[in-house]
């Protein structure tokens, strides 16, 4: 019989796979963690910008240092307080309507450092019109929306200021606001130095020389910001001096000065301390020359601004009509100009 042989072979097959005993494992892997094991127990167990809540890492913070540079922890959330107008420089510090947050400081975007956008800085001598940097040349005169017509108390200068601003509304945007003020207005001028305090987006119209107008004196003498300035090289000579070289760009003999002949300057200058733009115009020796500067600006320069790309012009006036007042028919000759 062959039956016993078959039985032995079948039994040997099972002998090769003994049943596992208690404590044995089927491979070398570590036992799995319990399904309720905590992901974290402290905030330090979580990556940056996360905190440990209910044993799990979630987005959030408890202190500023958990958020990284330029961010603060506001109500357990990391906020970019260097650029958030609702949390500018700190939690809950708002910049107000139209304000922007520039590197953690609220800005109106009309400053020389932040003109139209954060970090858009204007160059030396430029001004900010509230949205863009402008070079103080006559094609850009109308950029500012607020113009102040300034009276210095001298009747000839008052008439000149009125004329100089009379055509601004015709040649500039209809939205340009023209306001009359006095040199004695402490809100508009530093009463000690004469410095204009208008700020960015503002233009002052100043007529009268440095002896009569303290604001013009501030620009020409105190702050030395104008490119040309009035001087008397001798008792018989008047001159317009170049700032850098201190040499005359034009001169006029005192004996040639009268109510029918004069020289005048028309100049744009920006105060870098306040951003105020000023339009200056006055005669070298007479009130008639100052009125001539106003007439020339209002009737020649402003209507043809693109033909006057520099920031200053010295002009000779001759009363060809012999009526003692600058006007149509008189002779105007540009003697010098520049940036």
The 8 nearest C-alpha neighbors of each residue, nearest first, counted from 0:
[[1, 2, 3, 4, 5, 6, 7, 8],
 [2, 0, 4, 3, 5, 6, 7, 8],
 [1, 3, 5, 4, 0, 6, 7, 8],
 [4, 2, 6, 5, 1, 7, 0, 8],
 [3, 5, 7, 2, 6, 1, 8, 0],
 [6, 4, 8, 2, 7, 3, 9, 1],
 [5, 7, 3, 9, 4, 8, 10, 2],
 [6, 8, 10, 4, 5, 9, 11, 3],
 [7, 9, 11, 5, 10, 6, 4, 12],
 [10, 8, 6, 12, 11, 7, 5, 13],
 [9, 11, 7, 12, 8, 13, 6, 14],
 [10, 12, 14, 8, 9, 13, 7, 15],
 [11, 13, 9, 10, 14, 15, 8, 16],
 [14, 12, 15, 11, 10, 16, 9, 17],
 [13, 15, 11, 12, 16, 17, 10, 9],
 [16, 14, 13, 12, 17, 11, 10, 18],
 [17, 15, 14, 13, 18, 12, 19, 11],
 [16, 18, 14, 15, 19, 13, 20, 12],
 [17, 19, 20, 16, 14, 13, 15, 21],
 [20, 18, 23, 17, 21, 24, 25, 22],
 [19, 21, 23, 22, 18, 17, 24, 25],
 [20, 22, 23, 19, 24, 18, 25, 17],
 [23, 21, 20, 24, 19, 25, 18, 30],
 [22, 24, 21, 20, 19, 25, 26, 18],
 [25, 23, 26, 22, 27, 19, 28, 21],
 [24, 26, 23, 27, 19, 28, 22, 20],
 [27, 25, 24, 28, 29, 23, 30, 19],
 [26, 28, 29, 25, 24, 30, 23, 31],
 [29, 27, 26, 30, 31, 24, 25, 32],
 [30, 28, 31, 27, 26, 32, 24, 25],
 [29, 31, 28, 32, 27, 33, 24, 26],
 [32, 30, 29, 33, 34, 28, 36, 35],
 [33, 31, 34, 30, 36, 35, 29, 37],
 [32, 34, 35, 36, 31, 30, 37, 38],
 [33, 35, 36, 32, 31, 37, 38, 30],
 [34, 36, 33, 37, 32, 38, 54, 55],
 [35, 37, 33, 34, 38, 32, 54, 39],
 [38, 36, 54, 39, 35, 55, 40, 53],
 [39, 37, 55, 54, 36, 56, 40, 44],
 [40, 38, 54, 37, 44, 55, 41, 51],
 [39, 41, 54, 51, 37, 44, 42, 38],
 [42, 40, 43, 44, 51, 39, 45, 50],
 [43, 41, 50, 51, 44, 45, 40, 49],
 [44, 42, 41, 45, 46, 50, 51, 40],
 [43, 45, 42, 41, 39, 40, 46, 51],
 [46, 44, 43, 42, 56, 49, 50, 51],
 [45, 47, 49, 48, 44, 43, 56, 50],
 [48, 46, 49, 65, 45, 66, 67, 50],
 [47, 49, 66, 59, 65, 58, 60, 46],
 [50, 48, 58, 59, 57, 47, 46, 45],
 [51, 49, 42, 59, 56, 57, 60, 45],
 [50, 52, 56, 42, 55, 41, 54, 39],
 [51, 53, 55, 54, 50, 56, 57, 39],
 [54, 52, 55, 51, 56, 37, 40, 39],
 [53, 55, 37, 39, 52, 38, 40, 51],
 [54, 56, 38, 52, 51, 53, 39, 57],
 [57, 55, 51, 50, 45, 49, 52, 39],
 [56, 58, 49, 50, 59, 55, 51, 52],
 [57, 59, 49, 48, 50, 56, 60, 76],
 [60, 58, 49, 76, 75, 50, 48, 57],
 [61, 59, 75, 50, 76, 62, 72, 49],
 [60, 62, 75, 72, 63, 59, 65, 50],
 [63, 61, 64, 72, 65, 60, 66, 71],
 [64, 62, 71, 72, 65, 66, 61, 70],
 [65, 63, 66, 62, 67, 71, 68, 72],
 [64, 66, 63, 62, 48, 67, 47, 60],
 [67, 65, 48, 64, 77, 63, 70, 71],
 [66, 68, 64, 70, 65, 69, 63, 71],
 [69, 67, 70, 66, 64, 71, 79, 63],
 [68, 70, 81, 79, 80, 67, 71, 103],
 [71, 69, 79, 78, 80, 68, 66, 67],
 [72, 70, 63, 78, 77, 80, 73, 66],
 [71, 73, 77, 63, 76, 62, 75, 60],
 [74, 72, 76, 75, 90, 71, 77, 78],
 [73, 75, 76, 72, 61, 60, 77, 90],
 [76, 74, 60, 59, 73, 61, 72, 77],
 [77, 75, 59, 73, 72, 74, 60, 78],
 [76, 78, 72, 71, 66, 70, 73, 60],
 [77, 79, 70, 71, 80, 76, 72, 73],
 [80, 78, 70, 81, 69, 82, 83, 71],
 [81, 79, 87, 88, 83, 70, 86, 82],
 [80, 82, 103, 102, 69, 79, 88, 87],
 [81, 83, 100, 80, 101, 79, 102, 103],
 [82, 84, 80, 86, 87, 85, 100, 79],
 [85, 83, 100, 94, 87, 86, 99, 93],
 [86, 84, 93, 83, 87, 92, 91, 94],
 [87, 85, 92, 90, 91, 83, 80, 89],
 [88, 86, 80, 103, 84, 92, 83, 89],
 [87, 89, 103, 80, 81, 104, 86, 92],
 [90, 88, 87, 86, 92, 80, 91, 71],
 [89, 91, 86, 73, 92, 71, 87, 88],
 [90, 92, 86, 93, 85, 89, 87, 73],
 [93, 91, 86, 87, 90, 89, 85, 94],
 [94, 92, 85, 84, 86, 95, 91, 87],
 [95, 93, 98, 84, 105, 99, 85, 92],
 [96, 94, 98, 93, 97, 84, 85, 99],
 [95, 97, 98, 94, 99, 93, 84, 107],
 [98, 96, 95, 99, 107, 94, 108, 106],
 [99, 97, 107, 94, 95, 96, 106, 105],
 [98, 100, 106, 84, 105, 101, 107, 94],
 [99, 101, 105, 82, 84, 104, 87, 83],
 [100, 102, 104, 117, 103, 82, 105, 99],
 [103, 101, 81, 104, 82, 100, 88, 117],
 [102, 104, 81, 88, 87, 101, 100, 80],
 [105, 103, 101, 100, 102, 88, 87, 106],
 [104, 106, 100, 94, 99, 101, 98, 87],
 [107, 105, 99, 108, 98, 100, 104, 101],
 [106, 108, 98, 109, 99, 105, 97, 110],
 [109, 107, 114, 115, 113, 106, 110, 116],
 [110, 108, 129, 114, 107, 127, 115, 199],
 [111, 109, 113, 114, 112, 108, 199, 127],
 [110, 112, 121, 120, 113, 114, 127, 274],
 [113, 111, 120, 110, 114, 118, 119, 121],
 [114, 112, 117, 119, 108, 118, 110, 120],
 [115, 113, 109, 108, 110, 119, 116, 131],
 [114, 116, 130, 108, 131, 109, 113, 129],
 [117, 115, 114, 119, 113, 108, 118, 130],
 [116, 118, 113, 101, 119, 108, 114, 115],
 [117, 119, 113, 120, 112, 116, 101, 114],
 [118, 120, 113, 114, 116, 117, 112, 121],
 [121, 119, 112, 113, 111, 118, 114, 122],
 [122, 120, 111, 132, 125, 112, 119, 123],
 [121, 123, 125, 124, 120, 132, 111, 126],
 [122, 124, 125, 121, 271, 126, 269, 134],
 [123, 125, 269, 122, 271, 126, 134, 270],
 [126, 124, 134, 122, 123, 133, 121, 135],
 [125, 127, 133, 274, 132, 269, 128, 134],
 [128, 126, 132, 129, 131, 199, 111, 114],
 [129, 127, 200, 143, 130, 142, 131, 199],
 [130, 128, 109, 127, 200, 131, 115, 114],
 [129, 131, 115, 128, 114, 109, 127, 108],
 [132, 130, 115, 114, 127, 128, 129, 133],
 [133, 131, 127, 121, 126, 114, 125, 128],
 [132, 134, 126, 125, 127, 135, 131, 139],
 [133, 135, 125, 136, 126, 139, 132, 124],
 [136, 134, 267, 310, 125, 133, 268, 139],
 [137, 135, 310, 309, 139, 308, 138, 134],
 [136, 138, 140, 139, 304, 307, 308, 310],
 [139, 137, 304, 305, 136, 140, 308, 307],
 [140, 138, 137, 142, 141, 136, 135, 133],
 [139, 141, 137, 142, 138, 136, 135, 143],
 [140, 142, 171, 139, 143, 172, 144, 138],
 [143, 141, 139, 140, 128, 144, 133, 200],
 [144, 142, 200, 128, 141, 145, 201, 202],
 [143, 145, 175, 176, 200, 142, 146, 174],
 [146, 144, 176, 201, 143, 175, 202, 177],
 [147, 145, 202, 177, 203, 201, 176, 178],
 [148, 146, 203, 178, 179, 177, 149, 204],
 [149, 147, 179, 204, 178, 180, 203, 160],
 [148, 150, 180, 181, 205, 204, 147, 179],
 [149, 151, 181, 157, 152, 182, 180, 148],
 [152, 150, 182, 153, 212, 181, 149, 157],
 [151, 153, 150, 154, 157, 156, 181, 182],
 [154, 152, 156, 155, 151, 157, 150, 211],
 [153, 155, 157, 156, 152, 158, 151, 159],
 [156, 154, 158, 286, 157, 153, 159, 290],
 [155, 157, 159, 153, 154, 158, 206, 207],
 [158, 156, 154, 160, 150, 159, 155, 153],
 [159, 157, 161, 155, 156, 160, 162, 154],
 [158, 160, 290, 156, 162, 293, 157, 161],
 [161, 159, 163, 157, 162, 158, 206, 156],
 [160, 162, 158, 159, 164, 163, 165, 157],
 [163, 161, 165, 159, 160, 164, 293, 158],
 [162, 164, 293, 160, 297, 161, 165, 159],
 [163, 165, 167, 162, 161, 166, 160, 148],
 [166, 164, 162, 163, 167, 161, 168, 297],
 [165, 167, 169, 168, 164, 297, 170, 163],
 [168, 166, 170, 164, 169, 171, 165, 297],
 [167, 169, 171, 166, 170, 173, 175, 172],
 [170, 168, 166, 167, 171, 173, 172, 165],
 [169, 171, 167, 168, 166, 302, 301, 172],
 [172, 170, 141, 168, 167, 169, 173, 175],
 [171, 173, 174, 175, 168, 170, 141, 169],
 [174, 172, 175, 168, 171, 169, 176, 170],
 [173, 175, 172, 176, 144, 171, 168, 145],
 [176, 174, 144, 173, 172, 145, 177, 168],
 [175, 177, 145, 146, 144, 174, 178, 173],
 [178, 176, 146, 147, 145, 175, 179, 148],
 [179, 177, 147, 148, 146, 176, 180, 145],
 [180, 178, 148, 147, 149, 177, 181, 150],
 [179, 181, 149, 148, 150, 178, 147, 184],
 [182, 180, 150, 183, 149, 184, 151, 179],
 [181, 183, 151, 184, 150, 149, 188, 180],
 [184, 182, 181, 185, 190, 188, 151, 187],
 [185, 183, 187, 186, 181, 182, 188, 180],
 [186, 184, 188, 187, 189, 190, 183, 182],
 [185, 187, 184, 188, 196, 189, 197, 183],
 [186, 188, 196, 185, 184, 197, 195, 189],
 [189, 187, 195, 185, 196, 194, 193, 190],
 [190, 188, 193, 194, 191, 192, 185, 195],
 [189, 191, 193, 188, 192, 185, 183, 194],
 [190, 192, 189, 193, 194, 188, 213, 185],
 [193, 191, 194, 189, 190, 217, 213, 221],
 [192, 194, 214, 213, 189, 190, 217, 188],
 [193, 195, 189, 192, 188, 214, 217, 196],
 [196, 194, 188, 197, 187, 193, 214, 189],
 [195, 197, 187, 188, 198, 194, 273, 275],
 [198, 196, 275, 201, 195, 187, 199, 273],
 [197, 199, 275, 273, 274, 196, 201, 200],
 [200, 198, 274, 275, 201, 127, 110, 109],
 [199, 201, 128, 143, 129, 127, 144, 145],
 [202, 200, 145, 199, 275, 143, 197, 146],
 [203, 201, 276, 146, 277, 147, 275, 145],
 [204, 202, 277, 147, 146, 278, 205, 148],
 [203, 205, 278, 148, 149, 277, 147, 279],
 [206, 204, 279, 149, 278, 203, 280, 207],
 [207, 205, 280, 281, 156, 160, 279, 159],
 [206, 208, 281, 156, 212, 211, 289, 205],
 [207, 209, 210, 211, 281, 212, 215, 206],
 [210, 208, 216, 215, 212, 211, 213, 207],
 [209, 211, 208, 212, 216, 213, 207, 215],
 [212, 210, 209, 208, 207, 213, 151, 153],
 [211, 213, 209, 215, 214, 207, 208, 151],
 [212, 214, 216, 193, 215, 217, 209, 211],
 [215, 213, 193, 217, 216, 212, 194, 218],
 [216, 214, 209, 218, 217, 212, 213, 219],
 [215, 217, 209, 213, 219, 214, 220, 218],
 [218, 216, 221, 214, 215, 193, 220, 222],
 [217, 219, 215, 224, 222, 216, 223, 225],
 [220, 218, 223, 216, 225, 217, 228, 215],
 [219, 221, 223, 216, 217, 222, 218, 224],
 [222, 220, 217, 223, 218, 219, 216, 192],
 [221, 223, 218, 224, 217, 220, 219, 216],
 [224, 222, 219, 220, 218, 221, 225, 217],
 [223, 225, 218, 222, 219, 226, 268, 270],
 [226, 224, 227, 219, 218, 223, 268, 228],
 [225, 227, 242, 241, 224, 228, 338, 311],
 [228, 226, 241, 240, 242, 225, 239, 229],
 [227, 229, 240, 239, 219, 230, 225, 241],
 [230, 228, 239, 238, 240, 283, 227, 231],
 [229, 231, 238, 237, 232, 239, 228, 240],
 [230, 232, 237, 233, 236, 238, 234, 229],
 [233, 231, 236, 230, 237, 238, 234, 235],
 [234, 232, 236, 231, 235, 237, 230, 238],
 [233, 235, 236, 231, 232, 253, 237, 252],
 [234, 236, 253, 233, 252, 237, 254, 231],
 [237, 235, 252, 233, 253, 231, 234, 251],
 [236, 238, 231, 251, 250, 230, 252, 253],
 [239, 237, 250, 230, 249, 231, 247, 229],
 [238, 240, 229, 247, 249, 228, 248, 227],
 [239, 241, 247, 227, 246, 228, 245, 248],
 [242, 240, 227, 245, 246, 244, 243, 247],
 [243, 241, 226, 227, 245, 244, 240, 228],
 [242, 244, 245, 241, 226, 246, 227, 240],
 [243, 245, 246, 241, 242, 240, 247, 248],
 [246, 244, 241, 242, 240, 243, 247, 227],
 [245, 247, 240, 244, 241, 248, 242, 243],
 [248, 246, 240, 249, 239, 238, 241, 250],
 [247, 249, 239, 240, 335, 241, 246, 250],
 [250, 248, 247, 239, 238, 334, 251, 335],
 [251, 249, 238, 237, 239, 247, 252, 236],
 [252, 250, 237, 236, 253, 238, 255, 249],
 [253, 251, 236, 254, 255, 235, 237, 250],
 [252, 254, 235, 256, 236, 255, 251, 237],
 [253, 255, 252, 256, 235, 257, 251, 236],
 [256, 254, 252, 253, 257, 251, 260, 261],
 [255, 257, 253, 261, 254, 260, 284, 252],
 [258, 256, 259, 260, 255, 261, 285, 284],
 [257, 259, 287, 323, 260, 285, 256, 261],
 [260, 258, 318, 257, 323, 317, 321, 261],
 [261, 259, 317, 257, 256, 316, 258, 318],
 [260, 262, 288, 316, 256, 315, 257, 282],
 [263, 261, 315, 283, 314, 282, 316, 288],
 [262, 264, 282, 281, 314, 283, 313, 292],
 [263, 265, 313, 280, 312, 281, 266, 314],
 [264, 266, 280, 312, 279, 311, 292, 313],
 [267, 265, 311, 279, 310, 278, 264, 312],
 [266, 268, 278, 310, 277, 135, 279, 311],
 [267, 269, 277, 276, 225, 135, 266, 270],
 [270, 268, 276, 275, 124, 271, 274, 277],
 [269, 271, 274, 272, 275, 273, 276, 268],
 [272, 270, 274, 273, 269, 124, 123, 275],
 [271, 273, 270, 274, 275, 198, 269, 196],
 [274, 272, 198, 275, 271, 270, 196, 199],
 [273, 275, 199, 198, 271, 270, 126, 272],
 [276, 274, 198, 199, 273, 270, 197, 269],
 [275, 277, 269, 202, 268, 201, 203, 274],
 [278, 276, 203, 202, 268, 267, 204, 279],
 [277, 279, 267, 204, 266, 205, 203, 268],
 [280, 278, 205, 266, 265, 206, 277, 204],
 [279, 281, 265, 206, 264, 292, 205, 289],
 [282, 280, 289, 207, 206, 263, 208, 292],
 [283, 281, 288, 263, 289, 284, 262, 285],
 [282, 284, 263, 262, 285, 281, 261, 288],
 [283, 285, 282, 256, 261, 288, 286, 262],
 [286, 284, 287, 288, 282, 283, 289, 258],
 [285, 287, 289, 288, 155, 290, 282, 156],
 [286, 288, 290, 285, 289, 258, 291, 324],
 [287, 289, 282, 291, 285, 261, 286, 290],
 [290, 288, 281, 282, 286, 292, 291, 287],
 [289, 291, 159, 293, 287, 292, 288, 294],
 [290, 292, 288, 325, 294, 289, 293, 295],
 [293, 291, 289, 295, 290, 280, 294, 263],
 [292, 294, 163, 290, 296, 159, 291, 295],
 [295, 293, 291, 297, 296, 292, 298, 290],
 [294, 296, 299, 292, 298, 293, 297, 291],
 [295, 297, 300, 293, 294, 299, 298, 301],
 [298, 296, 294, 163, 295, 301, 166, 293],
 [299, 297, 295, 296, 294, 300, 302, 301],
 [298, 300, 295, 296, 302, 301, 297, 303],
 [299, 301, 296, 303, 304, 302, 298, 297],
 [300, 302, 304, 303, 297, 296, 299, 298],
 [303, 301, 300, 304, 299, 170, 298, 297],
 [304, 302, 300, 301, 305, 306, 299, 307],
 [303, 305, 138, 301, 306, 307, 300, 137],
 [304, 306, 138, 307, 303, 308, 137, 300],
 [305, 307, 304, 303, 308, 300, 138, 137],
 [306, 308, 304, 305, 309, 137, 300, 138],
 [309, 307, 136, 137, 305, 306, 138, 310],
 [310, 308, 338, 337, 136, 307, 311, 336],
 [309, 311, 136, 338, 267, 266, 135, 337],
 [312, 310, 266, 336, 337, 265, 309, 267],
 [311, 313, 336, 265, 264, 335, 314, 266],
 [314, 312, 264, 335, 334, 263, 333, 336],
 [315, 313, 333, 334, 332, 263, 262, 312],
 [314, 316, 262, 332, 331, 261, 333, 263],
 [317, 315, 331, 261, 260, 262, 330, 314],
 [318, 316, 260, 330, 319, 259, 329, 331],
 [319, 317, 259, 321, 329, 320, 260, 325],
 [318, 320, 329, 321, 317, 330, 328, 259],
 [319, 321, 318, 322, 329, 328, 323, 326],
 [322, 320, 318, 319, 323, 259, 324, 329],
 [321, 323, 324, 320, 318, 259, 325, 319],
 [324, 322, 259, 321, 258, 318, 325, 287],
 [325, 323, 322, 326, 287, 318, 291, 259],
 [326, 324, 291, 318, 329, 294, 290, 323],
 [327, 325, 329, 324, 328, 294, 291, 318],
 [326, 328, 329, 325, 320, 330, 298, 294],
 [327, 329, 326, 320, 319, 330, 318, 325],
 [328, 330, 319, 318, 327, 326, 320, 317],
 [331, 329, 317, 316, 319, 332, 328, 318],
 [330, 332, 316, 315, 314, 317, 329, 333],
 [331, 333, 315, 314, 334, 330, 316, 313],
 [334, 332, 314, 335, 313, 315, 331, 312],
 [335, 333, 314, 313, 332, 315, 249, 336],
 [334, 336, 313, 333, 312, 248, 249, 337],
 [337, 335, 312, 311, 313, 309, 334, 338],
 [336, 338, 309, 311, 310, 312, 335, 226],
 [337, 310, 309, 311, 336, 226, 136, 308]]
